[in-house]
C-alpha cells in the first residue's frame, strides 16, 4: 500500500502593505510522501506572498499539469501560475503560454543559483515571468517551524516578509532575480 499524504492545517493572517492586501485564510496543505517539509512550508510562504481569495494549491508534486499554486479567474482561465524549486525550462515556457503571470519561487541555495544561470537566457523571452529566490537559510528556518496545526501571521512591507508564529518572528527577504515584464 502506498503511503498517504500528511495533512497540515494553517490559519494564516496576511497584512501585505506592498499590495494593500489584508485577509485571513484557513488552509489545508497535503504533504505528498515525496515532498520535503521545506517545500511544504515554502508553498505556505508562496501563498502568503501572493495571497488572494482565488489563489489555490495545485494537485501536488505528483500532478504534472498543475503548478504548486495557481489563481484562476471566474471563467477558469489561469491568471497566475506559481512553481516552486527548479522546474524544467520547457515547463516554465509552457506555463507562460497558459497563464497571464508566471512566478517561479526558487530555493536550495547554490542549486537554485545554478538553475538560474543555466535557464536565464532561455527564459528571457518569457515576458510574463518573475523569478524570486528564498535563501537556503530561510528555507531551513521555515521547515523547522512546521506543525500539524499552524497559526501564522505574515506582514509584508518594502519587500521584506515577517513571519510570526508560536516559535517567534522570522524575517525573510525574498531576492527577485527577475520581475514580470
C-alpha distance (Angstrom), angle and dihedral (degrees) to the residues before:
residue distance angle dihedral
X1 . . .
X2 3.79 . .
X3 3.80 117.9 .
X4 3.79 114.3 -102.3
X5 3.77 128.8 -125.8
X6 3.80 118.3 -92.2
X7 3.79 113.1 -126.1
X8 3.80 122.6 -138.2
X9 3.79 125.9 -176.1
X10 3.77 124.2 -152.8
X11 3.77 133.2 -173.4
X12 3.79 103.3 -155.5
X13 3.80 125.5 -169.6
X14 3.80 112.9 -168.7
X15 3.81 125.1 -163.7
X16 3.80 105.3 176.8
X17 3.79 107.7 178.2
X18 3.82 91.8 177.2
X19 3.83 93.3 60.0
X20 3.84 97.2 25.0
X21 3.79 90.7 -122.5
X22 3.80 119.0 145.2
X23 3.80 119.6 171.9
X24 3.77 147.0 127.2
X25 3.80 125.4 -124.5
X26 3.79 135.0 -167.3
X27 3.80 104.0 -151.1
X28 3.78 135.0 -173.6
X29 3.80 116.4 -159.8
X30 3.78 121.5 -169.0
X31 3.81 113.7 -154.4
X32 3.79 111.4 -148.5
X33 3.84 111.3 -139.1
X34 3.83 89.8 -111.7
X35 3.83 94.1 48.3
X36 3.79 117.6 99.8
X37 3.79 122.9 -131.8
X38 3.80 88.3 -116.9
X39 3.81 92.3 57.1
X40 3.80 91.8 47.2
X41 3.80 91.3 52.3
X42 3.80 90.6 46.2
X43 3.80 88.8 55.0
X44 3.80 87.2 55.6
X45 3.81 90.1 47.1
X46 3.82 90.8 49.9
X47 3.80 89.0 51.3
X48 3.80 89.7 53.0
X49 3.83 92.8 47.6
X50 3.81 94.1 50.2
X51 3.82 99.6 26.5
X52 3.77 115.9 167.8
X53 3.80 134.1 151.6
X54 3.84 90.2 -111.3
X55 3.83 97.2 43.6
X56 3.81 110.5 115.3
X57 3.77 138.8 175.2
X58 3.79 115.5 -103.8
X59 3.79 125.6 -127.1
X60 3.79 93.8 -78.9
X61 3.78 138.9 -109.8
X62 3.81 92.6 -46.0
X63 3.82 94.1 55.2
X64 3.79 108.2 87.2
X65 3.80 99.8 -173.2
X66 3.81 96.2 52.0
X67 3.81 131.7 67.7
X68 3.80 127.5 -131.1
X69 3.83 88.0 -98.8
X70 3.75 135.3 1.2
X71 3.77 142.3 177.3
X72 3.78 120.6 -146.0
X73 3.78 128.9 -170.0
X74 3.79 122.0 -124.7
X75 3.83 91.4 -86.1
X76 3.81 92.5 54.8
X77 3.80 95.8 -105.8
X78 3.80 112.8 142.7
X79 3.81 110.6 -112.1
X80 3.81 98.0 172.5
X81 3.82 130.3 19.4
X82 3.83 117.6 -169.4
X83 3.82 121.6 -166.5
X84 3.80 126.2 -173.9
X85 3.78 129.0 -148.4
X86 3.77 124.4 4.6
X87 3.81 106.2 -35.1
X88 3.77 122.9 -170.6
X89 3.80 112.4 -86.8
X90 3.83 92.0 -123.4
X91 3.83 89.8 54.4
X92 3.81 90.4 53.2
X93 3.82 92.2 48.6
X94 3.82 90.3 48.8
X95 3.83 90.1 50.4
X96 3.82 89.7 50.3
X97 3.80 88.0 57.2
X98 3.81 92.7 49.2
X99 3.80 102.4 42.9
X100 3.77 137.7 49.8
X101 3.81 91.2 -132.1
X102 3.81 130.6 18.2
X103 3.81 124.8 -164.6
X104 3.79 124.8 -172.3
X105 3.80 112.6 -163.2
X106 3.81 105.7 -161.0
X107 3.79 125.6 -164.9
X108 3.77 137.9 162.8
X109 3.79 102.9 87.2
X110 3.80 114.1 -118.2
X111 3.83 93.0 14.5
X112 3.82 89.6 59.2
X113 3.82 90.6 48.0
X114 3.81 91.0 51.7
X115 3.81 91.3 47.7
X116 3.81 90.6 53.5
X117 3.81 93.4 45.8
X118 3.81 89.7 51.8
X119 3.83 96.8 45.1
X120 3.80 106.4 30.6
X121 3.81 96.3 93.1
X122 3.81 94.2 44.0
X123 3.81 91.7 49.9
X124 3.82 94.7 45.4
X125 3.81 92.6 97.5
X126 3.82 92.5 54.8
X127 3.80 97.6 98.4
X128 3.82 95.2 -178.0
X129 3.82 94.7 55.0
X130 3.80 128.4 109.9
X131 3.80 124.1 -178.6
X132 3.80 121.4 -161.9
X133 3.80 126.4 178.9
X134 3.79 129.9 -148.5
X135 3.80 112.8 -157.8
X136 3.79 120.3 -115.0
X137 3.80 89.6 -116.8
X138 3.81 92.9 53.8
X139 3.80 91.3 46.6
X140 3.80 91.8 52.5
X141 3.81 91.8 45.5
X142 3.81 90.4 52.8
X143 3.82 92.4 47.5
X144 3.81 89.6 54.4
X145 3.84 89.1 59.6
X146 3.79 96.8 57.5
X147 3.81 116.3 130.3
X148 3.80 133.8 164.2
X149 3.80 88.4 -115.8
X150 3.80 117.0 32.6
X151 3.79 131.4 -176.1
X152 3.81 107.2 -165.7
X153 3.78 134.1 175.1
X154 3.79 117.3 -164.8
X155 3.77 124.7 -169.1
X156 3.80 120.4 -173.0
X157 3.79 120.0 -165.6
X158 3.81 129.5 158.1
X159 3.80 90.4 -8.0
X160 3.81 93.9 -56.6
X161 3.77 119.8 116.1
X162 3.80 123.7 -149.9
X163 3.80 112.6 -159.8
X164 3.82 113.1 -163.4
X165 3.80 121.8 -173.4
X166 3.81 139.4 137.4
X167 3.83 90.6 -65.2
X168 3.81 92.7 56.8
X169 3.79 133.8 -107.6
X170 3.78 126.3 -25.6
X171 3.80 120.5 -171.8
X172 3.81 115.2 -149.7
X173 3.81 124.5 -173.5
X174 3.80 109.4 -165.8
X175 3.82 112.1 -150.9
X176 3.79 113.7 -137.6
X177 3.80 109.5 -143.3
X178 3.78 90.6 178.7
X179 3.78 135.5 -1.3
X180 3.81 124.5 -146.8
X181 3.79 112.0 -83.2
